[in-house]
Amino acid sequence: MTICYFTATGNSLYVARRLGGELKSIPQLMRETSIQIQDDAVGIVCPVYCGEMPKMVCAFLEKSKIETEYFFFVYTYGMADTVARPNAELAARKAGLKLGYSASIRMVDNYLPGFEMQNQIETAGEKKIEEQIEQVCREIAERRENTVKLTSAKRAEMALVHNTMGRAILKSSAAQDYIVSDDCIRCGICAKVCPANNIIVTDRVRFSDYCEVCYACVHNCPKNAIHLKNERSAARFRNEHVELKDILSANE
Ligand SMILES: Cc1cc2nc3c(=O)[nH]c(=O)nc-3n(C[C@H](O)[C@H](O)[C@H](O)COP(=O)(O)O)c2cc1C
């Protein structure tokens, strides 16, 4: 089994590890000229962003040639997965793949403009994360199938989410909305954890135009020196089972 994953704060990496198999980082695969993956089972694990998959995961599906008998998608999310599973169904179809199984696992929400992070961390127990992961692991091990019907009502809902929620959030989190404080020691970790190679650190931290809006730079800064203009608090998050070095080796 091969698992291709995208992560900013470790939730998806932790789930990918729990599923087992050979793990491949999507940001690293995307730096290759062509991507070919062949295995009895191939899965994608990634966060929900604005009700959908991250832009890079969508581009990954378009670029890759995946050959498998069992293709699955597991999302991690915090509050509402809205149209994420239908979005995976549609993206899989466009890539010529049959989506055999999809699931969403509710975990800590790392969306800084929406949530007070310390509160998210402290209330994580209520989400019964381990139970959810165990169930998904079991279902995938059994090669369980489930279907997401793309009815016209569902397609309309997907378009609505994409055109309103998605665009609104991504616009409000454009690169110019990052503030780097005087606590910055120019260690370069922000550039290394950025899955999109969007950050350059010289005498200051500079953001380009390819931001995935994943907040890896913000959450993983060892000096907590990167802030969003619209963040709810300065508290930060990384999955308790994942270390900074794991995010570095996933995205560098
Ligand atoms: C820009 C952005 C948008 C997000 N949108 C959603 C969303 O629509 N619904 C949701 O439940 N969680 C949303 N989240 C939260 C993440 O999906 C969630 O915290 C995820 O588990 C993070 O995965 P990671 O730790 O692997 O990066 C969003 C996070 C970010 C940064």
Ligand as a Chemical Component Dictionary entry (heavy atoms), coordinates in Angstrom:
data_LIG
# 
_chem_comp.id                   LIG 
_chem_comp.type                 NON-POLYMER 
_chem_comp.pdbx_formal_charge   0 
_chem_comp.three_letter_code    LIG 
# 
loop_
_chem_comp_atom.comp_id 
_chem_comp_atom.atom_id 
_chem_comp_atom.alt_atom_id 
_chem_comp_atom.type_symbol 
_chem_comp_atom.charge 
_chem_comp_atom.model_Cartn_x 
_chem_comp_atom.model_Cartn_y 
_chem_comp_atom.model_Cartn_z 
_chem_comp_atom.pdbx_ordinal 
LIG C1  C1  C 0 -6.749  27.578 5.086  1  
LIG C2  C2  C 0 -7.395  26.500 5.906  2  
LIG C3  C3  C 0 -8.699  26.155 5.671  3  
LIG C4  C4  C 0 -9.322  25.171 6.421  4  
LIG N1  N1  N 0 -10.608 24.840 6.118  5  
LIG C5  C5  C 0 -11.243 23.902 6.862  6  
LIG C6  C6  C 0 -12.603 23.559 6.563  7  
LIG O1  O1  O 0 -13.219 24.037 5.611  8  
LIG N2  N2  N 0 -13.218 22.669 7.376  9  
LIG C7  C7  C 0 -12.573 22.099 8.449  10 
LIG O2  O2  O 0 -13.199 21.340 9.171  11 
LIG N3  N3  N 0 -11.280 22.369 8.729  12 
LIG C8  C8  C 0 -10.589 23.250 7.950  13 
LIG N4  N4  N 0 -9.274  23.539 8.220  14 
LIG C9  C9  C 0 -8.571  22.788 9.308  15 
LIG C10 C10 C 0 -7.702  21.623 8.799  16 
LIG O3  O3  O 0 -8.364  20.905 7.796  17 
LIG C11 C11 C 0 -7.336  20.652 9.925  18 
LIG O4  O4  O 0 -6.846  21.296 11.053 19 
LIG C12 C12 C 0 -6.369  19.584 9.423  20 
LIG O5  O5  O 0 -6.441  18.456 10.263 21 
LIG C13 C13 C 0 -4.925  20.045 9.374  22 
LIG O6  O6  O 0 -4.135  19.011 8.848  23 
LIG P1  P1  P 0 -2.557  18.975 8.979  24 
LIG O7  O7  O 0 -2.244  19.038 10.477 25 
LIG O8  O8  O 0 -2.141  17.701 8.376  26 
LIG O9  O9  O 0 -1.999  20.160 8.263  27 
LIG C14 C14 C 0 -8.617  24.510 7.476  28 
LIG C15 C15 C 0 -7.286  24.852 7.723  29 
LIG C16 C16 C 0 -6.674  25.826 6.953  30 
LIG C17 C17 C 0 -5.220  26.170 7.234  31 
# 
loop_
_chem_comp_bond.comp_id 
_chem_comp_bond.atom_id_1 
_chem_comp_bond.atom_id_2 
_chem_comp_bond.value_order 
_chem_comp_bond.pdbx_ordinal 
LIG C1  C2  SING 1  
LIG C2  C3  SING 2  
LIG C2  C16 DOUB 3  
LIG C3  C4  DOUB 4  
LIG C4  N1  SING 5  
LIG C4  C14 SING 6  
LIG N1  C5  DOUB 7  
LIG C5  C6  SING 8  
LIG C5  C8  SING 9  
LIG C6  O1  DOUB 10 
LIG C6  N2  SING 11 
LIG N2  C7  SING 12 
LIG C7  O2  DOUB 13 
LIG C7  N3  SING 14 
LIG N3  C8  DOUB 15 
LIG C8  N4  SING 16 
LIG N4  C9  SING 17 
LIG N4  C14 SING 18 
LIG C9  C10 SING 19 
LIG C10 O3  SING 20 
LIG C10 C11 SING 21 
LIG C11 O4  SING 22 
LIG C11 C12 SING 23 
LIG C12 O5  SING 24 
LIG C12 C13 SING 25 
LIG C13 O6  SING 26 
LIG O6  P1  SING 27 
LIG P1  O7  DOUB 28 
LIG P1  O8  SING 29 
LIG P1  O9  SING 30 
LIG C14 C15 DOUB 31 
LIG C15 C16 SING 32 
LIG C16 C17 SING 33 
# 
